């Protein structure tokens, strides 16, 4: 979560790189698309930049998504044995469920809201990263990868287990 907050701060500090007019147009298209989708299940095709922007807005701004993962960690942190440095098989099983939940939520948004395939989304992200490895998109890709990293997952689980035991 610290990594996400650091990225948010980094992204906010680089916002002046974006053309405000383009962002306003993208936001209008997105809002129109959402309204059209609710009424007619029809969507306006988004540009690659709009796709990444809209996905980032969802990833960083959707309270339900954040709460889903906070709840998952909180509901499963009790399995962590803080007195041991060994990773139990049970941790791997919970981690696999966490990864699946993460993938399902993100894929659902990509397919059902952005109206593109998973392959197209990751190709867009990869192309932007290949073009500029220091771009916001490249950093965002690193964040996506780290969220599903086992060591990061275990760090979150241990932190929550510590917090719950202090209560």
N, C-alpha and C positions, 0 to 999 in steps of 0.2 A: 504494500500500500504506500510505503514511503517512495518507492520508485515511481508509482503513478503520480503522486503529489509532486515529485521533482519534475516529472515530465510536464505536468500541467503548468507549473511555474515557468519552465523553459518555453513551452508553447505560447503562453501568455506574453512572454517577453519578446517573442518574435512575430507577434501578430501584425506589427506594422509592415511586415514584408508582403502582406496580402493586400490586394486591391479591394477596398471597401465596397465599391460599386459591384464588383463581381460577387463578393460574398452576399450582398443584399439580394442580388438576382438569384443566386443559388438558394438562399433561404426562402425566397418567394416561391421558387419552383418546388422546393421540398414541401413547403406548407400546402401548396396547391395539390401536389402529388398525394400527400396524406389525406386531404379532403376528398379528392377524387377516388382514392382507394377505398375510403369508408363508404362512399356512395355507389360507385360503379365498379370497384375492383380494377380500375384502370390506372396505369402509371405513366409518368413522363420519364423518358430515359435520361438518366443523369450522366454528366461528364465524369471522367475518371477522377478529377479533382473533387467534384461534388460527392462522389461515392466515398472516397476516403474521408472527406470532411464530415459527412453524415454518419459514417461508421464511428469516427472518433467522438462525435457528439454523443452518440448512443453509449459507447464504451465508457466514457468519462462522466457522462451526465445523467444516465438513467439510474434513478434511485432504486428501482425494483431490481435491476441487475446487481447493483452493489449490495443490496440487502440479501439477495439470494446467496451470494458467496460468503458474506459475513455470517449468515445463519448456518451455512454448511460447515464452515470452520468451527463456529461455536458449538454446533450440535455434535461434532465429531472429535473435538479436542480432548475429550475425556479419555480417549484411548492412548494418549501420549504418556509414556512412562518417563517423567522428567529425571528420575534418578539413574537412568540408563542412557548411555551414548549409542547403544545399538538400535538399529532400525528393525522393528518387528515386521513380519510378513503382513500383519494386519494393516500396517501403515500403507503398504503398497496397494492393498485392496481398496482402502479409502481414497488413496490418491487416484486410482483408476476411475473411481466414481466421480471424483472432483473434476478430473480432466474431461470425462464424458459430459458432465453437466455444463462445463465451460464451453466445450465444442458445440453442444446442442443449442445453447442460448445464442452464441455468436452466429452459428450457421442459420438458425431460424431467422435472425434479424437480417442477415445478408440475403437470404432467399426470399423471405416474405415481405420485407420492408424495402430493401434496396432493389429487389427484383432482378438479381443477377445470380450467376452460379458461384459456388465456392471457388472453383478454379479461376474464374475471371477475377474475383476479388483479390485472390492471392497473386495472380499474375500482375494486376495493376500495382499492388504494393511492392512486389519484387522489382518491377520495371522502374518504379520511382526510386527504390533503394539503390538499384544498380546505377541509375543516372546520377544520384547524389547520395553517397553513403552517410553524409552528415545531415541530411534533410530531416525535417519533422517526421516524414513518413518512415524513414529508416529507423529513427529512434522509436517510433510507435511500433514498428515491426519487432524491435528488440524487446519492448515491453510485453507485447503479445506472447512472444516466445518465453520470456522469463516467468510469466504468470503460471504457465503450465510446467515449469521446471520443478522436479521433485524436491530439490534442496530449498527452493523458495517456498514451496508448499509446506515442507516440514518446519521451516522457520516460522511461518504464520501459525501453524498448529501449535508449536511450542510456546510462542508468545501468548496465544489464547489460553493454552493450558495453564501457564504461569498466572495469567490474569484471573482465571476462574478459581484457581487454588488459593489465591490471595483473598478472595471474597468470603 
